[in-house]
Amino acid sequence: MRSAFTLRCFVFLGLCVAGISKPYAQDSATQELSDLLASINTFEADVRQLIVESTGGILEESVIRFKMKRPHGFYWETIEPYPELIVTDGQSLWNYQPDLLQVSIEDWDSEQSELAAQLLNGQIAQIEADYFINGGDVGNGEAYEFILEPLDPTSLYERVTLYFRERTLNSIHIDNGNGQRTFWEFFDHQINEGIDDSEFVFEIPADIDVLDNRSAP
């Protein structure tokens, strides 16, 4: 399913963090990352997504529109090349695929959500439970980089890197264990501007198939 794959995508503009001991880094980096994420209540941006093969070739490039509103509003619309919408209001998750004239609906569980949703909604406790967090300020307050390494050796991810510029999330990058890499880069940020709750509820068009898998529709 494309939705699960899409929510695993991330972007990279890297700076190398070196010389930080792990016992100190985990506490300080976690707090610093938590502070940066806590300052974001709403977030809108255009996203450029690249999926890169282990050989370095670009497997796919996508244009995406992203919106987030705490505590659970999450909107991820792929504009091209394959239109798709993933949106949740914190109770239901809609996955609309217009090329198939189909929408599937699932119960939303924030604790089981993908890392992307956890990060952008500031679920730092869940992130800390699953990842060792290293990094911090690398530019005297002008830039921050955080490296997340999974604690579970069977994780799908090998490393996740977040880069902030002037306290604004600029990019995220993920290395998969198979050598494939996925990148997100955020443009035209709108931080803490009003977003109506209706943006996170999908209005089902007429004449499409509805697969409703919620426990209590």
Secondary structure by P-SEA (a helix, b strand, c coil): caaaaaaaccccbbbbbccccaaaaaaaaaaaaaaaaaaccbbbbbbbbbbbcccccccccccbbbbbcccbbbbbbbcccbbbbbbbcccbbbbbbccccbbbbbbbbcccccaaaaaaacaaaaaaacccccccccccccbbbbbbbbccccccccbbbbbbccccccbbbbbccccbbbbbbbccccccccccccccccccccccccccccccc
